[in-house]
Amino acid sequence: MDGLKCKEILLSDTFTATNYFRLEAEYYNSTSVTYHSTFKGNDVVLDIQYGTSKYCDEVKNGYPVLRLNELNNGFIESPQKYCHILSDEKFEKLRLKSGDVLVIRTNGNPNLVGRAAVVLEDTEFAFASYLYRVIPNQKINSEILVAYLNGKYGRYEIDKNSIKGNQTNFSPAKFRDINIPNFGKDIQDAIKKVFHIAHKSRTLADASYLNAEQILLSELKLDSFVTSGKECSIKLLSETFKTKGRLDAEYYQPKYDTLLQILSEFRCKKLGGSNGIVDIKKSIEPGSDAYKSQGIPFVRVSDINKFGISEPEIYLSEDIVDNISSLYPQKDTILFSKDGSIGIAYKMEESAQIITSGALLHFSIKDVEAVLPDYLTLVLNSPAVQLQAERDSNGAIIKHWKPSEIENVIIPILDVDTQNLIALKVQESFALRKKSKKSLEYAMSAVEIAIENSEEQALKWLEEKAVEY
């Protein structure tokens, strides 16, 4: 048995190793955190609570519900889905409050399960059932708990205690059984300070991005855009099916006419086509048989939002196609979703060796001096384009936006000075987000130094890094 990763365990020991019966070899071969003093997860919580499993959609009706893809680098984003069947009483029980820690309970990607985020301000959000809320007690603060869970040693405990299958599961019962170091007050206070500095950078980033949106909407006269109160419009056949090929009433709602009338006051171009703003490139859809657990990251619609790309759960082999590098998105390429959650636009900050699914189109701007990439990305995410997406995809059970329709999207083109102002605000926002992420990485590194060496050394290292965050 030399060279094999194995241990001999008595059956009697399996009954006392955990609060629940485990026989997987991986559990007993896995690494566990060691510290001069440790708690079990159960020792550091006041309460753990599951989220709601009720149906949510993108119609802004009801209470916002946070999902796992809205946990981002240790913090939460604003929810994009709503639940209109959540009672006031149930919402109040699920409302996220300052100090709460959210943990991803289940996912197909084992690396995402157990990922955590801290809530630093009271919200008006509930949360979904594939997350659960941990409310820490006085033995540990929320910030260092998140830094630990998201770092190397927390990952050891999560991987050891998770139940793996088609979906990996790290339930509240498993959380209660993980080892958590008994961190001293000084290191806890220092990590808390770093988190609040990082949160301030994130808040400034959100404000800068919102400012860019406000400038755009103000310039386009869409900041006070109110859709018509009429629920119907009268159209001639020559104005509808003969020209648009559509007879569904939803397509001809007055609000879409109002939008196009406003946009007609500006210089506009079609998004694609021979005279359009961008060249549109399709990626591949290899099918589930090609999915791997390692290789080239395969990015799907669920893995992106307007601020970035999250860690994919699926990979592809390098020989999936010939000349695979031709599929890699380059710097300033705009990824744009046409299926599912349609109309999400994200501009690549750097070139990356990833492959996107066929549901994500690649836009390359033909003349970057006439239309700036950051400006176009903001327009694509704005009501100017989102309402066109809503109009074209109406009536489908699973939303799909035809590439031929996307080519014909009307894009307003503001003067270059205004585009530059908007682009600077967007770039400032992304720079602040990057700074916030770096600060949290320092917090996680400090926790690891405390475990591997000492809390005193971790504090000294963190103090040396203070100038950078």
ABEGO torsion letter per residue (X at the ends): XBGBBBBBBBAAAAAAABABBBABAAAAABBBBBBABBBBAAAABABBBBBBABBBBABBBEBBBBBAAABBGGBBBBBABBBAABBAAAAAAABBBBGBBBBBABBABAAABGBBBBBABBBABBBBAABBBBBBBAABBAAAAAAAAABAAAAAAAAAABBBBABBBBBAAAAAABBBBBBBAAAAAAAAAAAAAAAAAAAAAAAAAAAAAAAAAAAAGAAABBBBABABBBBBAAABAAAAGBABAAAABAAAAAAAAAAAABBBBBABEAABABBBBBBBBAEAAABBABEBBBBBAAABBAAEBBBBABBBBAAABBGAAAABBBBGBBBBBABEBBGBBBBBABBBBBBBBAABBBBBBABAAABBAAAAAAAAABAAAAAAAAAAABGBABBBBBAAAAAABBBBBBBAAAAAAAAAAAAAAAAAAAAAAAAAAAAAAAAAAAAABBAAAAAAAAAAAAAAX
